[in-house]
Amino acid sequence: MRVLLSNDDGIHAPGLAVLERIATKLSKDVWVVAPEQEQSGAAHSLTLHLPVRLRKIAAKRYAVSGTPTDCVLLGIQEVMKKNKPALVLSGVNCGSNVGDDITYSGTIAAAMEGTVLGVPSIALSQLTDDRDNTSWQTAEKFAPDIIRKLLKNRWPRDTLINLNFPNCNPAKVKGVRVCPQGKRRMNIALHGRIDQKGRPYYWLGGDRDNTPEKPNVDIAFLENGYITITPITMDLTDYKTLKDLSMAF
């Protein structure tokens, strides 16, 4: 099985090294196409107004000047065009991707692009409260068997799998939960500054509110020590509203 790896934390991210170790337990044919620099929050964006550069670092290992979406696109349609991958793995992200994170995440976006291009894709993220002391061993221990089971059971062509690991050592993981995406309040703050020429600029940031609006969703299970598996469809249509509006026109 040929496997393509990408991420949004960049080619040198520790989570990508973890993902490589995970992938080599699944296949001997593992390729990496990842961003030159961190692209967190890039979502499913393409680089359209600048050239995108592809740099070969080593055998089966490439860095891209653009977004995670660019990476997977180039990986499948250029780097691996003669023999496309059977699986795309994105991550392992430093920090969870649950609830509303899904719409912002470059990690999820890489899996989205794989899905768009017809390749089964999984996004992997590790919850942490300390980037310098992340429990990478949790993702590394559990991911291979979970991925094998997912591949055995399969999932629809237009769906990606969002896989998140709790912030604890492997011995304290309570189990695995297949669950829906949750929703929480997003605390994105604007921090205004003035540069040396008197022009305003802003930093975007803020702490996450991990209180879900309802129980039994990815946010709640992850905070309580469970690994979460959430299937995400690429069809964003609200079918109930579609039906309601159709009756009005």
Order of alpha helices (4+ residues) and beta strands (2+ residues): beta-alpha-beta-beta-beta-alpha-beta-alpha-alpha-beta-alpha-beta-beta-beta-beta-alpha-beta-alpha
